[in-house]
């Protein structure tokens, strides 16, 4: 993975984290994975971190 790809992935993770922080709705990992272009396992990890 190139440095540019790493930065892009990190930006998507940050955007997802901001989305999770701004909503009270129950997150749908599959939908968020498609929307943010992240692996579903990554999305689940971020949701778990947010809920802890």
LUMSE-559473 format. One record per residue (C-alpha): residue number from 1; residue in three letters; x, y, z. Coordinates in nm, 4 decimals. Example, Ala and Ser with C-alpha at 12.3 -4.5 7.8 and 13.67 -1.06 7.14 Angstrom:
  resi  resn      east     north        up
     1   ALA    1.2300   -0.4500    0.7800
     2   SER    1.3670   -0.1060    0.7140
***
This chain:
  resi  resn      east     north        up
     1   UNK    0.0000    0.0000    0.0000
     2   UNK    0.1423    0.3351   -0.0999
     3   UNK    0.1634    0.6344    0.1301
     4   UNK   -0.1126    0.8037   -0.0694
     5   UNK   -0.3415    0.5012   -0.0256
     6   UNK   -0.2685    0.4913    0.3483
     7   UNK   -0.3584    0.8584    0.3846
     8   UNK   -0.6793    0.8086    0.1856
     9   UNK   -0.7801    0.5127    0.4036
    10   UNK   -0.7050    0.7109    0.7173
    11   UNK   -0.9210    0.9972    0.5881
    12   UNK   -1.2094    0.7534    0.5252
    13   UNK   -1.1687    0.6142    0.8775
    14   UNK   -1.1792    0.9645    1.0236
    15   UNK   -1.4884    1.0502    0.8202
    16   UNK   -1.6605    0.7353    0.9439
    17   UNK   -1.5627    0.8131    1.3039
    18   UNK   -1.7100    1.1614    1.2674
    19   UNK   -2.0283    1.0138    1.1205
    20   UNK   -2.0605    0.7685    1.4101
    21   UNK   -2.0066    1.0479    1.6629
    22   UNK   -2.2731    1.2657    1.5010
    23   UNK   -2.5527    1.0101    1.4922
    24   UNK   -2.7522    0.8238    1.7535
    25   UNK   -2.8843    0.5712    1.5040
    26   UNK   -2.7785    0.2084    1.5232
    27   UNK   -2.4972    0.1737    1.2693
    28   UNK   -2.5241   -0.0782    0.9860
    29   UNK   -2.1680   -0.2059    0.9280
    30   UNK   -2.2402   -0.3371    0.5773
    31   UNK   -2.3910   -0.0104    0.4579
    32   UNK   -2.1159    0.1974    0.6169
    33   UNK   -1.8529   -0.0304    0.4645
    34   UNK   -1.9920    0.0368    0.1181
    35   UNK   -2.0395    0.4086    0.1811
    36   UNK   -1.6911    0.4713    0.3151
    37   UNK   -1.5005    0.2160    0.1074
    38   UNK   -1.3611    0.0347    0.4101
    39   UNK   -1.3417   -0.3345    0.4954
    40   UNK   -1.6391   -0.4460    0.7024
    41   UNK   -1.4022   -0.5662    0.9766
    42   UNK   -1.2542   -0.2159    0.9947
    43   UNK   -1.6011   -0.0645    1.0224
    44   UNK   -1.6972   -0.3061    1.2993
    45   UNK   -1.3745   -0.2241    1.4853
    46   UNK   -1.4467    0.1493    1.4660
    47   UNK   -1.8048    0.0953    1.5847
    48   UNK   -1.6800   -0.1149    1.8747
    49   UNK   -1.4255    0.1523    1.9707
    50   UNK   -1.6946    0.4192    1.9534
    51   UNK   -1.9273    0.2215    2.1799
    52   UNK   -1.6654    0.1480    2.4464
***
